[in-house]
């Protein structure tokens, strides 16, 4: 099943790592560490093989992909030997990248994106293309009447106003071009009624939001533990220090607020109440593509005895996120092939703020994912959204 992965933000750190990783896996130069879909419980014939993946994308930046990869290798994010060994393959992907359309109406830009997607699919003889948004986090979208109805949205996009944020415009373009869509960011993406209706109309699945790679991953394990042991969490505070482009982007208060809201949701929905405390995100340029999170949890046990727990997470965001991007593209492509349409709550395992998720517990999300993939390997998925 030849599958295209079209990356929005294709020259960014996560996308570059995803591209280098996919090429290295295809060439047999690395193992699939971090790729959930290569665990024995999920591996199987329904998922496109790494050798069947073809990469392309859009970006506003023009830095050549090989230069971006070399910079990341110098920073210790990518192995330099892989970048050197894959120089020819990276040049091939470079030829598939396109500048993000600018100018004209939003309808004009969506049409240009659609043409790029269709050309990519046809040129490479692909069965399908999955669009994955790994671009910078946006502020929360302001409500607009056209967000409610596909026909009204089409009309509004042809006008002079900016009706959709970029992530949602890409979702619209993906759906109109017949492509499933995955949002790895906390941006609005497909979370609008008009876009949900369009996806259903076109028979397309979509997934999101905000990849779960660090502090929130730990929260999704610890919060159910406190709930199941009937311990009262009094406060939960976290400090996140980020470098690189992601950290710089989150210095914008509106984008920062959207990210924090996504990170905090797991606590209230798992515990059944919101403990005192907050999550803070600060940009520390010196950290580069690495991030550090420190959390302090205070809780009460039997007879009201007060206790506390602390943890520190230090990780490379791109190395944690990239294998999940490949997982999500493979799973969403398989869901599309199986006839799924609409949101994919079974992929909640991968997200901080998952669409239609029945639970934020990582263990329960894993069970949902495992059953979902087993259904794909059996040749279909029993679901009303088919």
N, C-alpha and C positions, 0 to 999 in steps of 0.2 A: 504494500500500500504506500505508494510514493506520496509523501506528505511535505508540504511547504510550511515553514515557520516564518511568519512575517513579523519582525520585531519593530515596534514603535519605540524610538529611542535607540536605534541600532548601533550607534557608536558610543553609547554609554558603558559604564563599568559592568553592569549586570549582563547587558546584551553581548558585549565583547567576550566576557567569560563564557557565556552560553555558546557563542559561536566557536571559540577555540575548543571548548569542551566537546561539543558535538563533532567537530572535525577530528579531534584526537580519538574519540570513541569509534568513529567511523573507520579510522586508519589503524585501529588496534594499538594506539600508542599510550593509552591509559585505561584504567579500570573504571567501573561505574560507581565508585564510592559516592554516596550522597544521592544517588538516583533511586528513589523509592520504587519506581516501576521495575527495577532489576532485582528486588527482593523475591525469594521463591514464591511467596504468597500472591504476588502480582504479575510476575513475568508470564508471558504467554503469547499465542499467535494473533490475538485481536489487536495488539498494539503495533504500530509501525516500528520497524527495526531502525536502529541508528543509521544503518547504511541506506535507508530509504528517506532520510530527512534532507531537505534542501532549504537553504537559508537565504533570507533577504530582509529588506526593511526600509523604513524611513527614518530620517533624522534631520534636525535643523543644522547640526554641526557638519563640517566638511572635512574634519581630520581623517586622513586615510586610516582604514581599519588596522593595517599592519603597524602604523605608527602608534595608534592607541594601545595595541597589544604590547608593543615593545615598552611603552611607558609603564604599563601595568606590570610587566615582567621586572622592570628595574625597581619597582616599588615592592616587589616580593609577593604580588598577588597571583601572577601566572608564572609557571615554570618557563624560563627563557629557552630551554631546549625545545619545548613544544612550539613556541612561537617561531623559532628558527626552522624547525622541521616542517611546519605547516605554512610557510610563507606563500607557496604557490596556491594552496587551497584558500588562504585568506584573500589573495588577490582575486580569486574566482568569485568569492562572496562579495568582495568590494564592487565587482561589476553588476551585482544584483541589487545594490543599495541605491535608493533614490532620495533626492532632497524632499523634505516636507513641503507640500504645495503651499504657496502663499498668494495673496492677492485675490481679487474677485469676491464673489459671495461665498458663503459657506457651502452652498449647493455646488458651486464651481469646484471648490477644494475637495469636497466629498467625491465628486465625479472623477477628479484627477486621481485620487487615491484608489477608487474603484478600477480605473483603467490600469494602474500599476499592478494591482492584485491580479486582475484578469490576465494581463500580459505575462506576469510571473508564472501563473498556473499553466497557461498555454505553452509558453516557451520551454518549460521544463517537463511537460507532460505529467502534471501532478493530478492525483485523484482528488485532493482537497488542499486548502491552505488554511491554517489556523493563525489568526492575528493575535499577537500577545503584546499588551502594553507594558513596557518596562521604562517608560519615560518619567520625567520629574513629577512629583506630587503636585496636584493643583489645589487651590482653595475650593471649598464646597461650592457647588453651583447654585446660583440664585434661581428661584422658581420662575418658570415662564409658562403661560397657558399652552404653548405649542408642545410642551413636554408630555402632554396627556394623550395626544392622538397622532397617529402616523400621518394622516392626511394633512392635518394642521401643521405638523412639523415640516413636511415637504414644502408646503407653501411658504412657511416662515424662513426656511433656509435660503430660499431664492431672493429674499429681501436684503436690505442693507444692514440689518442688526446681527450681532453675534449671539445667536440663539442657544448654541451648544458650546460647552467647554471642549477643548481639544480632544480629551479622552472619549467623550460621547460622540463627537463628530467622527472619530475613527471607528467607533462601534457602529455608527450608522452606515459609514462607507463599507465596513466589513459585511454587514448584513445585506446591504443592497447588492454586493458582489457575490453573495452566496457563501460567505466565509464565517465559521465559528469565531468567537471572540473570547479572550481571556484577559482580565485586568489584574496584573500583579501589583498594582498600586492602590492607595486608598482613594484615588480620584473617582469621579462620578461614573464614568464608563457607561455601561449599559443599564444602570440603575434608574431608569426613567420609564414610566408607563408606555410612552410611545415607542421606545426602543424594544421593550419586552414584547409588545404587540407585533412589532416588525419581525423580530426573531421568530416568534410563533408562526407568523404568516409565511415566512421563508423556510420554515422547518429547520432552524439552526439552534444548536446548543451554545451556551455561554457560561462563563464561570468567573469568580472573583470573590472578594477583593482583598488586596494588601497581603503579599506573601508573608508567611509566618516563619521567620528564620532565626530569631534570637530570644530576646527577653519575653515576648509574648508566647513563644513556644514553651518556655519554662512555666509561665503562668498557667497555660492550658493543661499542664500536668499537676502543678501544685494546688491550684484553686479547687479542683475536684477532690483532691486528697483532704483538704481542710473540711470541705462540705461533707464528704462521706464519713469522716471521723467526728462530725458534729462539734467541731471546734469553732469558736467565734473569732473571726478575723476582725480586729479592731482598726487596724490601719495597714495600708499597703502603698508605699511610696517608691518611686523609681526615678533614677537619673540616667539618661542616655547621652553618651558623648559620641558624636559622629564626625568623621572627616569627609573628604571627597565632595563630589558634586551633590550627593544626596543631603549631606549635612549643610552645605551652602544653600541649597534650595529650601531646606526647612528652617533657615534663619528668617524666612518670610513668615510673619505671624499667622497669616491665613492658612498657608500650607501646613505650618506647624500644628495649628488647631485641628485640621482635618486628620493628620497623622495620629495625634494624641487621642482623639475620639475613637479611632479605629483600635488603638492599643488598649484602651480602657474598657471596651465593651465586654471583654471576656470575664472580668471580675463580677460585674453586676448580674450578668446572665447565668453565671455558674453558681455563685454564692446565694443568689436570690436577694441580695442587698448590696449596697455600695459602701465599702469601708471608707474611713477617713483616709486622706492622702491623694496624691496626684502623680502623674508621670510628666517629667520634664525632658525636653530634647534640646541639647546645646551643640553648636557647631564648634569643633576643635580641628582646625585645618591640619595640624601636625599629624593627626591620626590617619590621614589619607583614606584608603578604602576599608580601614578597620573600624570597629566600633566597640565601645565598652558600655555595659549597663550594670548598675548597682541597685539592688532592691532591698528594702527593709520592710519586714512584715512583723507586726505585733499581733498577738492573738491570746485568747483566754481559754483555759481548759476547765476541768472539773473544779468546783468551788471558787471559780473566778480567778484561779491562779494565772498571773500574767507571764507570757513567754514571748520570745522573738526568734526570728529567723532572718538570715541575710544570705544573698547570693550575688556573685559577680559573673557576668558573661562577657568574654572578650573573643570576638570572632571577626572573620573577614566576610563582609556582607555579600560580596559578589560570589565568593566560593560557596557560600551557603545557599544563595538564591539560584544560581545558574542551573544546577541539576534539577531543581524544582520546576524551573521554566521548561526544561525539556520534558520532564514528567507530565506537566499540565498539557503541553502541546500534544504529546502522544495519547494521553487519556481523552482529551477533548476530540481529537481526530477519530479515535475508536468509537466514542459516543455518537459522533455524527454519522459514522458508517453504520452504526446500529439503529439509526433512526431517531435518536433522542433530539428533542427540541426544548427550548426554554432553559431556565437556570439548572445547574448541576449541583445540587446540595451535597451530593456524595463526595464532592471534591473539597469539602470544608476542611479536611485534614491539612490542607496547604495554606489556609488563609486566616488572618486575624479577624476579619469581619466578613465571614462567608455568607453568600446568598442563600436565603431560605434554610439555613442550617438548623436542625433540631437540637443541636448541642454544641457546646464549646469544649467539651472534654476531649482531649487528644485520643484517649483510649477508645471512646465511643465513636469518634470520627474515623479512627483506623478501622474499626469493625464495619462501618458503613462503606468505606472505600474498598475494603477487601471483598465484601459481598457484591458490590457494584462491578468490580473488575472480574470476579468469578462469573457474573452474568454475561459480561462482554465475551469472555472466552468460551462460554457455552453457546454463543451465537445470537445473543440478544439480551435485552434488559426488560424485565417486567415493570413497566412504569406507565402511568397514565399520560405522561408527556410525550410518549412516542407518537 
